[in-house]
Amino acid sequence: ADRDEAREALAAVPGLDERTIAVIRTRALGDPDVAPPGPDVPDSWRPWRSYALNHLRAAGELEYP
């Protein structure tokens, strides 16, 4: 599915916030370029922002709320 279509479909589900949508897109749909709300993510990390953020979180360099 198209990334924008997937995001729109998930946004239509009651109770899903932007953070949850970002996690679903990254983990369940395998989208490598999702930047959840919160941390500032440089555009230079495209198209691998999801992976970069996961590595930073795993290394203890980034905490999600």
C-alpha positions as CSV (number, residue, x, y, z in Angstrom):
1,A,0.0,0.0,0.0
2,D,1.0,3.6,-0.5
3,R,2.6,5.1,2.6
4,D,0.2,8.1,2.6
5,E,-2.8,5.8,2.1
6,A,-1.7,3.6,5.0
7,R,-1.3,6.6,7.2
8,E,-4.7,7.9,6.3
9,A,-6.4,4.5,6.9
10,L,-4.7,4.2,10.3
11,A,-5.7,7.8,11.2
12,A,-9.3,6.9,10.6
13,V,-9.2,4.3,13.3
14,P,-10.6,5.8,16.6
15,G,-8.1,5.9,19.4
16,L,-4.9,5.8,17.4
17,D,-2.7,8.8,18.0
18,E,0.2,9.9,15.7
19,R,2.8,8.0,17.9
20,T,0.9,4.7,17.6
21,I,0.4,5.2,13.9
22,A,4.1,5.8,13.5
23,V,4.9,2.6,15.4
24,I,2.4,0.5,13.3
25,R,3.8,1.9,10.1
26,T,7.4,1.2,11.1
27,R,7.0,-2.3,12.8
28,A,4.0,-3.9,11.1
29,L,4.1,-2.3,7.7
30,G,7.9,-2.1,7.4
31,D,7.9,1.6,6.4
32,P,11.6,2.7,6.8
33,D,10.9,6.4,6.7
34,V,8.6,7.3,9.6
35,A,9.4,10.1,11.9
36,P,7.1,10.0,15.0
37,P,6.0,13.2,16.6
38,G,8.4,14.5,19.2
39,P,12.1,14.2,18.3
40,D,13.4,16.5,15.6
41,V,14.7,14.2,12.8
42,P,16.9,15.7,10.1
43,D,15.7,15.3,6.5
44,S,19.2,14.1,5.6
45,W,18.3,10.8,7.4
46,R,15.6,10.1,4.7
47,P,14.7,7.4,3.6
48,W,15.8,5.6,6.8
49,R,14.5,7.7,9.6
50,S,12.6,4.8,11.3
51,Y,15.8,2.7,11.5
52,A,17.9,5.6,12.7
53,L,15.5,6.5,15.5
54,N,15.2,2.8,16.5
55,H,19.0,2.6,16.8
56,L,19.2,5.8,18.9
57,R,16.4,4.5,21.2
58,A,18.1,1.1,21.6
59,A,21.4,2.8,22.4
60,G,19.7,4.9,25.1
61,E,20.3,8.1,23.2
62,L,16.6,8.8,22.7
63,E,13.5,8.3,24.8
64,Y,10.0,8.3,23.6
65,P,7.3,9.7,25.8
